[in-house]
Amino acid sequence: MSQQETSKAGGAMGSVASTFRVLEEVARRQPIGLRELARHLDMPKSTVHRCLVSLREVGWLYVVDPERARWGVTSKPLAIGLAAAGHINLRDVADAHLEDLRAATKETVHMSVREGYTLVLLVRKDGLQAIRTFIALGTKVPIHATSSGIAVMSRMSAEEVETVLDRSLEKYTDATPVSRETVLAEVERARELGYAVNGAGWCRPEVAGISAAVVGGGGQPLAALTISLPVNHLQVVDVAAFGQLVAETAGAISKDLQHL
């Protein structure tokens, strides 16, 4: 290969790498605008814009908010990822259970699967309330700062929990638990109750969650089932009853998975 060809190949690979960096950052922070995205990536706005347009043309990104030009991820990369990771059956098994849970609570319900030290939103059933929460499919959320993550950690081994705690516990809101002691206390509480409660907007302001883990045949946590609701709704709902519902539903999904 000539020096010129080598240079062109290197440039092409750099362009591909930049495009995937943009895709991953949008998935992490969606909806997000060009200026903020370029700042987080430390890349020129012109380069980021070119990547955004390319990803929109192939159906991976779309403009969530045309007025403010904020971007989000379509379901296309999520579907590819689900097929590759073998989560299609999990989604299919959970679907009817999530419908029942939404009908019982009238709130948004969703299921997330673990990806490293984050959770990825796999399935969502929008709530029936006039005011309800919304998180886009494919959104990544941190394990330590969500009720879904705490629920998953409550079914991990002590060694796995320590691995999570050894990482930097990033702060997302003023209420985010960022000390080992606080996170461990929430994990222990979830183990005792059978479900985890985020009543203070740990990851997103004014968004609460009540979650339970979905486990595989060996007892390993595969996913988390969550009732997602505005924080002020916790003042009028029976949190313990919702917790029991989400725990029973997660248990039913876990049982169904064992029969596949």
Beta strands, then each sheet from edge to edge (+ up, - down):
strand 1: 32-33
strand 2: 61-65
strand 3: 70-73
strand 4: 108-115
strand 5: 118-125
strand 6: 140-142
strand 7: 196-198
strand 8: 207-215
strand 9: 221-230
sheet 1: 1+ 3- 2+
sheet 2: 6+ 5- 4+ 9- 8+ 7-
end
